[in-house]
Amino acid sequence: MNRPDDLIDHSHRPSRLLLALESRAVYDFAAMLPMFRLQKFLPRGDNHPVLVLPGFLASSRSTKPLRNFIADLGYRAHRWKLGYNMGYSFKLHYGMRDRVTELVDRYGEKISLVGWSLGGVYARELAREMPDIVRQVISMGSPFRGHPESSNVHRIFNLISEVPYEQIPQSFLQHMAHAPPVPTTALYTRGDGVVAWQSTVELSERADVENIHVGGAHLGLGFNPRALLAIADRLAQPEGQWQPFRPRLWMKPLYHNWYPDWLVHGKENPLAEWA
């Protein structure tokens, strides 16, 4: 099968209905609370550092519950210390690089990067620039293959970002759509009301690149129990022995796509076309 050269997703932005349904993120947050009691049944960490990057217009406060969850599993979970994520800037770019280098130097071992939405786009590019010190990348609803029209927030992004989307060269966007040269996991939900879910999935034949459907709202991905279970499993992969995510038998229904086709955004399914 001939693979397309253009990996950028050209879907239109999710419907107003899906955007309104982002309010269900409240239920994702509430569902996270029992996860702290279930942690004793999850794989334990090896104490390696993990940096968590927030989404667009969010700060490290939004990632604190996720970082606490990761820390309780036995990892050194850290915030990014760069304030609110107001879109791309050169200062932010070098600030993230310095933060990654600082943590790697402090602990003397590779770091895992977990990024929510735009934070996952950043995480992938950090791993691409510094593959020798990044252990793996986990993105959550990150539109790394996105086109401006595939997001409900692109106008706000263009308004406040130092580098608007339209000024980013198409060649770089195509480059960004390819997975970084480290084990990479993309968590996505077909019920995403902020960005087109098609722009948040990997199209790659590499054995160390995967997509995991976790359902729920885009704004709730940092609290989503299915996302937390997947993150716990992925972070526990021994370095150099990465294997695809295989949920236990009792967990498989949790990762089934229960969204009716009439509700999800668009009829295009790049994963079916890529298979």
PEUR-V75760 format. One line per field, one symbol per residue. ss: DSSP state (H for helix, E for strand, L for the rest). burial: I if it has 9 or more other ideal C-beta (glycine too) atoms within 8 Angstrom, else O. A space follows every 10 residues. Layout:
# PEUR-V75760
ss = ???
burial = ???
This chain:
# PEUR-V75760
ss = LLLLLLLLLL LLLLLHHHHH HHHHHHHHHH HHLLHHHHHH HLLLLLLLEE EEELLLLLLH HHHHHHHHHH HHLLLEEELL LLLLLLLLLH HHHHHHHHHH HHHHHHHLLL EEEEEELHHH HHHHHHHHHL LLLEEEEEEE LLLLLLLHHH ELLHHHHHHH LLLLHHHLLH HHHHHHLLLL LLEEEEEELL LLLLELHHHH LLLLLLLLEE EEELLLLHHH LLLLHHHHHH HHHHHLLLLL LLLLLLLLHH HHHHHLLLLL LLLLLLLLLH HHHHL
burial = OOOOOOIIIO IOIIOOOIIO IIOIIOOIIO IIOOIIOOIO OIOOIOOIII IIIIIIOIOI OIIIIIIIII IOIOIIIIOI OOOOIIIOIO OIIOIIIOII IOIIOOIOOI IIIIIIIIII IIIIIIIIOI IOIIIIIIII IIIIIIIIII IIIIOIIIOO IOIOIOOIOO OOIIOIIOII OIIIIIIIII IIIIIIIIII IIIOOOOOII IIIIIIIIOI IIIIIIIIII IIIIIIIOOO OOOOIOIOOO IIOIIOOOIO OOOIIOOOOI IOOOO
